[in-house]
Each structure stands twice: as C-alpha cells, then as structure tokens.
Amino acid sequence: MESAKPIKEGNTVYRPLLDTTLTKEDVRKAKQELNEKPEDYGRHLARVRDLLAKEKDLNPKTDDEFLLRFLRARKFLSCRTCGLHVVLS
C-alpha cells in the first residue's frame, strides 16, 4: 500500500481501498453508528457462530473478519442477526 496515498478534498480525506488502518474518527464512528465495541467482539462472534451451527443446511464462512463485516452491516444488533439463515442461504 505504500504507493497509494490518501487524497484530501476540502475537509474530507479519502484513503486507499485496501488501507486497513483505523483513525480516531473511524473508531468514534464505529462506536456511535454501528454500536461496535472491540471488547464485545468475542460475545457477538460466539452468538453468530452458535446461530450458524444450528443451521444444518448451511456451510458459511465463519472466520472473524467475515463475521465482523456481517455484524457491522447489522449494526451489531442481535435482533438483526436472528434472520441469519434467510440472509446466508
């Protein structure tokens, strides 16, 4: 990623797509808008894996990175992961 540089336009900074660094603003936004707290990752990941284990007809990805993306899309809300089998089937 050394060749890709962030682009600043006014007050907005666009970072390269594959840039995985988190800024203070990223962390703040994750907490406020996505209900994301790193100290809760283990609990959320375990819950989703338990739900997946109950679905015998599914063989989804269960790595942390994939499941965290899934949880972010549902703002880490348990009620949104209850329809898990519908989304992943």
C-alpha positions, 0 to 999 in steps of 0.5 A: 500500500505504500504507493497509494496515498490518501487524497484530501478534498476540502475537509474530507480525506479519502484513503486507499481501498485496501488501507486497513488502518483505523483513525480516531474518527473511524473508531468514534464512528464505529462506536456511535453508528454501528454500536461496535465495541472491540471488547464485545467482539468475542460475545457477538462472534460466539452468538453468530457462530452458535446461530450458524451451527444450528443451521444444518443446511448451511456451510458459511464462512465463519472466520472473524473478519467475515463475521465482523463485516456481517455484524457491522452491516447489522449494526451489531444488533442481535435482533438483526442477526436472528434472520441469519439463515434467510440472509446466508442461504 
